[in-house]
Amino acid sequence: MIPLTERLRRTDSVAVSDSVTLGDQGNLAAALDAFKAMLAITERLAKADPDNAGWQSDLSLSHNKIGEVLRAQGNLPAALEGFRASLAITERLAKTDPSNVGWQSDLAVSHGSIGNVLRAQGNLPAALEGFRASLAIAEHLAKADPSNADWQYKLALSHRDIATVLAHQGAKSEATAAFEQARAITVRLIQQSPDSATLPKDLAWFEAQLAELRK
């Protein structure tokens, strides 16, 4: 029997990824139905055993996955509701065990997801607040395990998210500083993983943004 959390994560591959476009509405609708069915299950389990951290974590993940699909569909208000529901649960879990790296990571993701929706809605100050909350967690995780390339990459992305908002707000010097931090981390990661196909593209994008800001 595949654990519920693993089924949730596997369902993610059905339709929801960064490569899914708004034209894939058939896939998105199917994914949304699947995640809503999972949500119904996790809600019953979490309600039956409120002290079970595993069920609470699964419930948070269900809300998050629904938020991802709704965001891809362009339903930003509903997506924000889903991400905030996920965040509320994860915050409770993280407070009960601050040393749980998984929950801290999930917390960072929730803050970042909320920031993405708020940015898309044009609420840049609130988006920046969400991204900075995500950055604080990413910094803590990356500092705790400097050799973990995944944490370092997520830290670079957190700096990127903050930089994009600052650039839109016209805060060029602050945006430049944030992009430079993202760039520096990416350079180190490329040195560690010279065969990466993604990192050089990220680096080129960061350099393009920096060049634009310096005009």
Sequence and secondary structure as in RCSB ss.txt:
>XXXX:A:sequence
MIPLTERLRRTDSVAVSDSVTLGDQGNLAAALDAFKAMLAITERLAKADPDNAGWQSDLSLSHNKIGEVLRAQGN
LPAALEGFRASLAITERLAKTDPSNVGWQSDLAVSHGSIGNVLRAQGNLPAALEGFRASLAIAEHLAKADPSNAD
WQYKLALSHRDIATVLAHQGAKSEATAAFEQARAITVRLIQQSPDSATLPKDLAWFEAQLAELRK
>XXXX:A:secstr
   HHHHHHHHHHHH STT  TT HHHHHHHHHHHHHHHHHHHHHHHH TT HHHHHHHHHHHHHHHHHHHHTT 
HHHHHHHHHHHHHHHHHHHHH TT HHHHHHHHHHHHHHHHHHHHTT HHHHHHHHHHHHHHHHHHHHH TT HH
HHHHHHHHHHHHHHHHHHTT HHHHHHHHHHHHHHHHHHHHH TT SSHHHHHHHHHHHHHHHT 
